[in-house]
Amino acid sequence: MKKTLSTLTLFAALAGMSFAASVTVRGHVNDAKCGTKVNATCARKCIAGGSAPVVVSDNGSKLYKVANPAALKKYAGDHVAVRGSVNGDTITVSSVKVLK
């Protein structure tokens, strides 16, 4: 009985780790080099030059790396709502909406 319970607990823990949370993050698309210091003009220039895009949350307290950076390149410097799955500090983008 203990072995079965231990096995079930292990499978439940592994299953929980394999599912990333789906969230919407509101913030700015910035370049990795500048991090949380948002400057739209600089972000556009740096991302066009090859720097990786990141998402800086509206309050500036969280910086998300982007697993699929091509999804955000055209939004460099924009204020956006990014929907996707988060795993640690990395977001995999599923949709983007530009905010006013």
N, C-alpha and C positions, 0 to 999 in steps of 0.2 A: 504494500500500500504506500509506504513512504517513497519507494522508488518511482511509482507511478505519479505521485503528487509532485515529486522533484522534477520529473520529466515534463509534466504539464506546465509547471512554473517556468521552467527554462524555455519552452516553446512560446509561452505567452510573453516573456520578456524579449525574446528575439523578434517576435512578430511586432511588438510595440516599437522596437528600434528601427524596423525596416520601413515604417510608414512615416513620412515627413508630414508635418502639419501644413495644411493649406490656409494661406492668409492673404490679406490685402495690406500692402505697405504703402503708405502715403509719404512721399518725399521727393527728392531731387535726384536726377541721374547726373552723377559727377564722375570724374576720372579717378582711378585708384591712386595716382600720384599725389593728388591734392587731398584725398580722403574726405574728411567732414567739412573742410573749408570750401563751401559751395561758391563757385563763380561760373555763371553760365557760359560766358565767352571763352574762358580758359578751358572749361570742360569740353566744349565743342572742338576746340583746337587740339587738345590733347587726345581725345578719343579718336578724332580723324587721323591723328598721327600714330595711332596704335596702342595707346594706353587703354587698359581694361576699364569698362564702365562699372560703376558701383551704384548702389542706392543708399542715399543718406536720408534717414527718417526725418520727418518734419521738425521734430524737436532737436535734431542733431545728435541724439544720444546713441544711435545705432547705425552702424555701417554694414551693409550687406554686400558680400561678394556675389557675383552673378555666374551661375553654372553655364548658362547659354548666352554669352555676351552679345552675340549678333542680334538677339531679340531687343536690345536696348540702344544699339548704336545710333539709330536715327532719332532717338529722344534725348540726346546729349544736351544737358543744361536745362531740360524741361522739368516742370513740377508735374508729377505723375502719381497715379494709383497703380501699383504693380501687383497683380494677382499671381500667386504661384505657391510652390511648396518650399518650405524652409527646413533646412537640415543644418543645425548649428548656426553659423553666421553666413550661410550661403543660401541664396534663393534661386530656384529654377523657375524662370518666368513662363507663365502660360498666357497672360494677356496684359496689355498696358492701356491705360486711359490717361490722356493729357488733361490736367486740371487747370483751371483759370486762376 
